[in-house]
Amino acid sequence: MATPALAQSIAITGATLALGDGSEPIQNGTVVITAGKVVAAGAGIAVPAGVKTIDAAGKWVTPGIVSGFSRVGLAEVPGVKETNDIRAARSPFSAAIDVAPAINPLANPIAISRTAGITRAVVAPATANGIFAGQGAVIDLGADMTPITRARAFQYVEMGEEGKDDAGGSRAATILTFRMMLREAQEFAKAPASYDGRSRDALLNRVDAEALVPVVTGAMPLMVHAESARDILTVLSLRQDFPALKLILAGATEGWMVAPQIAAAKVPVITAGLEDLPSSFEKLAATQSNVGRMVKAGISVSMGMLTGDDALQLRAATQQAGNMVALNRVPGATGLSWGQALRTITSAPAEAMGLGDRIGSLKAGKAGDVVIWDGDPLEMTSAPVAVWIDGVAQPLENRQTKLRDRYATPGEGDLPKAYEW
């Protein structure tokens, strides 16, 4: 993340300040950003001479929101195939696919998400002809043509109901296919020149086998989509044969049932938040307390768009987090404190991606991703009034706001013919 040429040196003062690290908000807080980086944040911070000061009294300031799971930038209109790069249904490749070159920074959902305070997103491909989908990326949602924060940030694999279908129709086939593919990647790593990816017995071609080498050596995280408790335990057991695997669980609707095992394995989880209905057989034990129970067990939990609209509705992130706080008022439910909830959409996803030292919180040295809100950001009535990414001020307009402004109070001749009756 090179320091942007247009990064500002600013100090935001007088705000209700949330650092994004799990701590609770600080009253009358100050954030100082210089050369695209956070210099200091907290109470009693002195403002350096010559730095532009923004009075945020009565407002809230947080790190930029990080969507822990999405497909933003890969589809303009998911139902229109010409604009959809989420999955490669007819490609001979799987694990080797790299989504980074396909990210479209001009896609409308990126601008819409940015105006909702989303500054970074984890972007995953979807499977088509096998259990491996390819290599996902972490991006920023800035109004420029260089969105990639980290390309090839993780490998994505399906291990639940969808993985069962991709692997031939049963979970037994899924796990066998997965293990054999990882073994083939190990064979490639040992002797690349002698690996025969064209053999009828080979599950991976040479390109896909090479792409999985960083996974089996632990150099690249493996994000595994698994929802049910039994599938989660199967995933965790993979380390018995492949101890170097750096696992991330995606989904984990029934994670609360095996929370001690996940915590003991020190595997981070990215989940959907408030999912309290069994929308599929692998989610029969869905509960609104899933996130709260996993956090209570010591699991690092992030939230992302894992229940649909993953290319479009990243702006729901703050609502997801706010729901976790509201659960504290529901008898018998397990929710999160305000600081814990904000962490699930800021520093936790950054840490899961191995970027916790660079983004996700307002700590000195981190990227200058900052949002000023007109109220509590975890309340649905609040909205951003200013957004910076890498210290660069971002526009808060998109196609929706432009249409709203155009037709809110139209003048004579401004309306299309269809409106003239």
Beta strands, then each sheet from edge to edge (+ up, - down):
strand 1: 10-17
strand 2: 26-34
strand 3: 37-43
strand 4: 52-55
strand 5: 60-63
strand 6: 65-70
strand 7: 118-123
strand 8: 132-140
strand 9: 148-158
strand 10: 222-226
strand 11: 247-251
strand 12: 269-271
strand 13: 301-303
strand 14: 370-373
strand 15: 384-389
strand 16: 392-393
sheet 1: 3+ 2- 1+ 4+
sheet 2: 3+ 2- 1+ 5+ 14- 15+ 16-
sheet 3: 6+ 7+ 8- 9+ 10+ 11+ 12+ 13+
end
